[in-house]
Amino acid sequence: MSDAKPRPTRKYGQNFLAEPRLAAKLVELFAPGPDDVVVEIGPGRGALTRGLAEKAGRFVALEIDPRLIDGVKEILAPFPNAEVHLADALEIDWDALSAHLGGPLRVVGNLPYNVGTPIVRRLIASDAVLDTQVVLQLEVAERLLAEPGTKDYGPLSIVAALRCEREKLRVIKPGSFTPAPKVTSCALRLRRLAAPPLAAEEVGRFEYWAFSGFAQRRKTLANNIERHRTLIEQFLVSCGLPANARGERLTPNQWLTLADAMTMGEVALDV
């Protein structure tokens, strides 16, 4: 790779991993194999790229910054199984990419902090993605891992629980990156459940109800979704909860049952 390395830019939220031993550990934790189709989001300067490409059956790097493409191509030159594309992970059709590459996708990457959450939401919602290992802001990782009744529990936690097995791998200090971010990071693994209770095609509808229920966290669930107050209060009581409970009291599966009931209520109102 050329010695002339493009400087990180705020435009793409770049904080490049700059600790080789940590990069090697992240590749080891991801454990790509010869039968895997691996997609790396944002290879940047290639801290993970070589280790991933030399072990994966097929490897595709998606890089949004055109200044970095040649450097990634240089890293991947020895690997006929590997390629790099100029692409925005927020616009990728993961189902179409999986069909094109001929198999389920294993996705890995150090995600930009400013778009990490929407990228993960789209990955979780796709049945084409077998598993995901990403480095995110610790605060976002904690929301993905949060359990009912905790301050971090919310729509992101609920959807993740209904779609994936979740595992916190390790906390990463700011000094592991260049430039050093102002936040602590976390490596996280999300593996799609074999039979997710929440179907991929239902994620959008479910998220509507979940985000509505947490629109104002200090409000009760019935106050946040006023038009279904009676249904919500009856459901909460049937779960052994107070009628004025907040959204964080419900488990992911209870949320799924309630969302289905509210959807049916909407259909009934339209008739």
N, C-alpha and C positions, 0 to 999 in steps of 0.2 A: 504494500500500500504506500502511496506517495507520502512523503514527509510533510507536504503542505496540507494541513488538516483544516477544513473549514471551521470557523469559530461557531460555537453554539449561538443560536438566535432565539429571542423571545417569541418571534412569530410562530415558531413550531413548538414552543415550550420545551426546549432541549436542555437536558441535564444528562451528559454522557457518563455511563458507568466507567470508572477509572481505576478499578481495583481488580487486577487480573485473577487473584486467588478467589475473590468473590464471584467473578464471572464464571470461572471454572466450576465452582460449587453450584451455581444456579443451573448450569448445563447438566451437571451430575444429578441434581434433584429432578430435573425435567426428564432425564433418561430417554432421549430419543433412540429409536431402534430402526433396524433395516426395513421393517414393514410399515413404518410410520410416514404419513404425509404431514410435514411440519411447516407451519407458517410463522415467520417471525415478523412482528409488527415493530417498525421503527428500528432497524438495525443500527442506525447512527454510524459510529466509527467502527462497528463490528466487534464489540467486546464479546458477544455471545455467538456471533455468526459462524465463525470457522468451526467451533466445537459442535454446533448443531448440525451444520452441513455435512461434516465428515461422518456423522453417525446416523443421520436420517436416511430413509429410503428415497424420499423426494423432499426437496427443500425449496421454499419460496419465501423471499424477503420482500416486504412491502415497505417502501420508504417514501415519505411525502416530500422530502427536501431534495430537489434536483442536484444540489451541490454535492450530495453524498453518494449519488448513484455510482459514479466511476470508481470510487474507493471500495464500495461493496462488491462491484463486479470484479475488481482485482482480487479481493479476498476469495471470491467464489470461483475464480478461474480454474483451479485444480479439480473442481467437482462437477462432473457432467450431469449429476442429478439435481443441480441447484440453479436458481435463477433469481433475478431481482426485478421488481416492477416499481415504477413511479406511481404511487397510489395513496389515497387517503383511506385509512381504516374505517372512518365514519361513513364512507360511501360504498364499501365492499359488500357485495351480495354473497354472504358466506355459503349459502346453499348452492348458488351457481358456481362458486369457486370449487367447492367440494365435488360437484358433478364433473367439472372440467378436469380436476386433478385425479379423479377416479377413486375417491375414498374419503372416509371421515377425516376431519382436520384436527391436528393437535396444534394449538396456538400458544405462542410464547412471546414475551416482549417486556421491555422497560417502557411503560406507557407515559406519555406527557401528562403532567399533573392536571393541566387545564381541560383535557378531554378524556381522561382515564375512565371516569364514571360512564359516560355515554358509550364508549367503546365496549366496556364490560357488559353493559346492559344488552347491547346488540349480540354479543357473543353468547351470553346466557340464553337468549331467546331463540337460538338456532340449533336444530337437531343435527346439523352438519358438523358441529364442533363437538368433538369427543371430550376434550379437556383443554383447560387454559391455565397457564402459569404466567402470572404478570407481577410486575413490581409497580405498586401504586403508593399514593400518599397513605400513610398509616391510618389517618382518619377515615378514608374511604374503605380501606380494608376492614376496619373495625365495624363499619356499617354493614358490610357484606357478611360478616361473621356473627353479628349480634343476635342474641336470643330474646324471646319475649320478656317484656317487663323492664328492659334495660334502656338507658338513655339513647343508645345508638340504634335501637331497633326501629325499623321503618320499612317502607316499600322495597328498598333495595335488599334488605335482609330477607324479607318474606319471599320475594321472587327467587332469590338465590337459593333459599332453602327448599323451595318447591321444584327447583330445576336441577340442583347440583349437590354433590358432596363437597364440603368446604373445608379447607385446611390452611391454617396459618403456618408458613414455612420458616420465616425469620424476619426480624426487624433489621432495617438497614439505616445506618447513620448518614447524615448529610455529607460527611467527608468522603464517602465512597464515590461521589459524583463530581464532575466538573462541568459547569460551575456548581459549587455546593448549594443545594436548595435550602430554603428557610424552614423546611419541614422534614420530619422523619418519614422514611419509606418502609414498605413491608412487601415481602414476596408472599404470594398467595396462590394456592392451587384450587381450581374449581373443576370438578369432574362431573359431567352430565350423568344423571341417574339413568339406570337402564329403562325404567318406566316412570318418567316424571309425572307427579300428580297434576301438574299444570302443563298442558300441551303447548307446544311452540306457537301454534296458531291462535292460542287464547291469551298469550302474554300481554298483548296490547290492551285488550279489554280488561283483563285483570288489573293491570297497572293503573288504568283509569280509576277504578274503585279504590285501590290501595292509596294512591296519591291523594284522592279526594278525602279519604278517611284520616289522613295525616296532614291535611292542608294547614291546620292550626293545631299544633301538638297539645296545647293546653286546653283545647276544647274537647268535649266528649265526642265519641264517635257519632252519636245520633245528631249532635249539633253540627258536625262537619258535613254530614250527608242528610240534611233536614228532610228532603222529600221522601226518604224511606225511614223516617223516625220510628214509626210503629213496628215495622219489620225488624229493624236493628235492635230496638229495646227488647222485643220478644226473643230474638235470637240470643242476645247477651244473657238474659235470664235463663234460657234453656241450657246455656253453657255453664251455669252456676256463677255468673258474674253479675254485678250490679247493672241496672239498666242505664246508668250514667257512666259506664266505664269508657275509658279512652281506647284508641286503636291498638296501643302497645300491649294491652292485656290479652289479645287473641293470639293463638298459635297460628303458624302458617296454614295448616289444614283447616282451622276454623275460619280463617280469612277466605280461603278458597270456597268453602261452603256458603259463607255469607255473600261473597261476590256473585256466585251462581244464583242465589235467591234474589239478589237485587236486580240482576240481569233479567230474570224471569218476571220480576215486578215491572220493569220497564216495558217489556213486551206486552204485559197485561194492560198497562196504561195506554199503550198505543192502539189497542184493539177497540 
